[in-house]
Amino acid sequence: MTQFRSPRLLQMLFCGLTFTIWCSCGNRPAERSFLQADNPIPVAVVGVGVFGRNHARVYQELERQGEAVRLVGVVDSDLNRADAVAREFGCRAFGSVKQMLTTHSEIRAASVAAPTVHHLAVARALMQKGVDVLIEKPLAASLAEADELVQLAAAHKRIAQAGHLERFNPAVRATIPLLTQPMFFEVHRLSVFTPRSLDVDVVLDLMIHDLDIVLSFANSPVKEVRAVGLPILSGKVDIANVRLEFASGCVANFTASRVSTERVRKLRFFQPQQYVSVDYGRQEVLVFTVGADDGADSGAPTVNPQIKVAKPPVTSEEPLHAELKSFLHAVRQRSTPVVPLEDGRRSLALALDVIAAIREHGKKVGVAGLAKAKG
Ligand SMILES: NC(=O)c1ccc[n+]([C@@H]2O[C@H](COP(=O)([O-])OP(=O)(O)OC[C@H]3O[C@@H](n4cnc5c(N)ncnc54)[C@H](O)[C@@H]3O)[C@@H](O)[C@H]2O)c1
């Protein structure tokens, strides 16, 4: 048997072995040293329709503001669309991920903003080539696809974030330190009708934002889902009302509509001695606290309880700016993103349960007949 007498030789063999294992695990050579330095991270956006264009805009704005990022290219299966967005933001246009990575293998991170049915195929092509991904919400079209995305990220050691934008809303972030024991949520997300995102219903289009926020605030498993939904202008559910009960006893009511006459984005909740109102759109938080004068609570019930109103400071910021900055930070630090794919999967699972509850309710009361009558 070979005996290693020289410590230097042993050290060289160990380093070589570590390097071989590291390379064969899917990491790109020199990735760490590249990302640890202040080199701009070369990024791309795949799918530059209405929302993907915003990703391209924000990456370019971040670059101009001095963030270490460089928008290299945009991909869209509609080449005219890719060309137009590339011209607008001064980068290259491509018709597919494969075409882009053949000539631009330096790309390290990408936003996936193609329609949801294409998220898996696009993100797979990127991750297999060593690109970190931010995948728009809803994470995937099914739980099986979401699971495959989670597995791909682990197998290729990729930083992978789910695009739940409202987590980065400054009003939401200012609310997190206020949470004690929320027991009742009332959430409204109402939009006027636009012929967009009609491939999915209002639950996957709009309500999933609030399901994700309330899941993260309530911090307890969902015990019961009751829901009603109706198709109004599209062939899919356009308005829905949902009641969730959590194992903790907390209850949450959600209303989401894309056929409203006004735009509302509000989340309100009650917890012991407190009512908190969050306006996502205005980025404002109001806190109403019931109790005795400052710190002088005698424990006796007050006949006329004083209600103190506070408006915690919120530093306004476009949520997409905050989201992409946070993603780039995770890419550079190789750290777990603020919204990992597992959270995207959890919100998708709940949204799919809500859709199943709407169907169940529709069958029971004959709402399917109403949908037919609409046409
Ligand atoms: N986080 C949010 O608040 C938010 C808001 C809107 C949309 N979204 C999500 O963003 C995604 C895109 O939505 P949208 O409203 O921008 O849709 P959209 O239809 O306006 O844009 C999608 C674009 O992707 C392109 N495309 C289709 N297949 C492709 C493929 N395989 N590769 C590359 N490009 C492809 C299309 O040509 C189109 O330009 C969806 O998942 C949607 O749910 C998120």
The ligand as an SDF file (V2000), in Angstrom:
LIG
                    3D

 44 48  0  0  0  0  0  0  0  0999 V2000
  -44.6290   39.7500   -9.0150 N   0  0  0  0  0  0  0  0  0  0  0  0
  -45.6340   40.3830   -9.6020 C   0  0  0  0  0  0  0  0  0  0  0  0
  -46.2330   41.2770   -9.0230 O   0  0  0  0  0  0  0  0  0  0  0  0
  -46.0300   39.9940  -10.9980 C   0  0  0  0  0  0  0  0  0  0  0  0
  -46.8130   40.8710  -11.7640 C   0  0  0  0  0  0  0  0  0  0  0  0
  -47.1330   40.4900  -13.0730 C   0  0  0  0  0  0  0  0  0  0  0  0
  -46.6960   39.2790  -13.5810 C   0  0  0  0  0  0  0  0  0  0  0  0
  -45.9470   38.4340  -12.7970 N   0  0  0  0  0  0  0  0  0  0  0  0
  -45.4890   37.1420  -13.3060 C   0  0  0  0  0  0  0  0  0  0  0  0
  -44.5070   37.3650  -14.3200 O   0  0  0  0  0  0  0  0  0  0  0  0
  -44.6400   36.3890  -15.3410 C   0  0  0  0  0  0  0  0  0  0  0  0
  -44.8690   37.1010  -16.6820 C   0  0  0  0  0  0  0  0  0  0  0  0
  -46.0740   37.8430  -16.6270 O   0  0  0  0  0  0  0  0  0  0  0  0
  -46.3840   39.0530  -17.6540 P   0  0  0  0  0  0  0  0  0  0  0  0
  -47.6180   39.6790  -17.1740 O   0  0  0  0  0  0  0  0  0  0  0  0
  -45.1610   39.8690  -17.8500 O   0  0  0  0  0  0  0  0  0  0  0  0
  -46.6840   38.2040  -18.9840 O   0  0  0  0  0  0  0  0  0  0  0  0
  -46.5620   38.6910  -20.4910 P   0  0  0  0  0  0  0  0  0  0  0  0
  -47.4050   37.7660  -21.2870 O   0  0  0  0  0  0  0  0  0  0  0  0
  -46.7650   40.1580  -20.6030 O   0  0  0  0  0  0  0  0  0  0  0  0
  -45.0110   38.4090  -20.8430 O   0  0  0  0  0  0  0  0  0  0  0  0
  -44.4550   37.1400  -21.0050 C   0  0  0  0  0  0  0  0  0  0  0  0
  -43.3480   37.2350  -22.0610 C   0  0  0  0  0  0  0  0  0  0  0  0
  -42.6540   35.9810  -22.0890 O   0  0  0  0  0  0  0  0  0  0  0  0
  -42.4070   35.6370  -23.4550 C   0  0  0  0  0  0  0  0  0  0  0  0
  -42.2040   34.1840  -23.5090 N   0  0  0  0  0  0  0  0  0  0  0  0
  -43.1490   33.2010  -23.6310 C   0  0  0  0  0  0  0  0  0  0  0  0
  -42.5450   31.9870  -23.5710 N   0  0  0  0  0  0  0  0  0  0  0  0
  -41.2150   32.2200  -23.4180 C   0  0  0  0  0  0  0  0  0  0  0  0
  -40.0900   31.3660  -23.3090 C   0  0  0  0  0  0  0  0  0  0  0  0
  -40.2190   30.0440  -23.3090 N   0  0  0  0  0  0  0  0  0  0  0  0
  -38.8710   31.9410  -23.1930 N   0  0  0  0  0  0  0  0  0  0  0  0
  -38.7430   33.2900  -23.1680 C   0  0  0  0  0  0  0  0  0  0  0  0
  -39.7770   34.1380  -23.2850 N   0  0  0  0  0  0  0  0  0  0  0  0
  -40.9950   33.6080  -23.3890 C   0  0  0  0  0  0  0  0  0  0  0  0
  -43.6070   36.1690  -24.2120 C   0  0  0  0  0  0  0  0  0  0  0  0
  -43.3080   36.3520  -25.5840 O   0  0  0  0  0  0  0  0  0  0  0  0
  -43.8830   37.4820  -23.4750 C   0  0  0  0  0  0  0  0  0  0  0  0
  -43.1860   38.5690  -24.0560 O   0  0  0  0  0  0  0  0  0  0  0  0
  -45.7840   35.4620  -14.9320 C   0  0  0  0  0  0  0  0  0  0  0  0
  -45.2770   34.3670  -14.2350 O   0  0  0  0  0  0  0  0  0  0  0  0
  -46.5980   36.3410  -13.9720 C   0  0  0  0  0  0  0  0  0  0  0  0
  -47.3430   35.6170  -13.0420 O   0  0  0  0  0  0  0  0  0  0  0  0
  -45.6050   38.7930  -11.5430 C   0  0  0  0  0  0  0  0  0  0  0  0
  1  2  1  0
  2  3  2  0
  2  4  1  0
  4  5  1  0
  4 44  2  0
  5  6  2  0
  6  7  1  0
  7  8  2  0
  8  9  1  0
  8 44  1  0
  9 10  1  0
  9 42  1  0
 10 11  1  0
 11 12  1  0
 11 40  1  0
 12 13  1  0
 13 14  1  0
 14 15  2  0
 14 16  1  0
 14 17  1  0
 17 18  1  0
 18 19  2  0
 18 20  1  0
 18 21  1  0
 21 22  1  0
 22 23  1  0
 23 24  1  0
 23 38  1  0
 24 25  1  0
 25 26  1  0
 25 36  1  0
 26 27  1  0
 26 35  1  0
 27 28  2  0
 28 29  1  0
 29 30  1  0
 29 35  2  0
 30 31  1  0
 30 32  2  0
 32 33  1  0
 33 34  2  0
 34 35  1  0
 36 37  1  0
 36 38  1  0
 38 39  1  0
 40 41  1  0
 40 42  1  0
 42 43  1  0
M  CHG  2   8   1  16  -1
M  END
$$$$
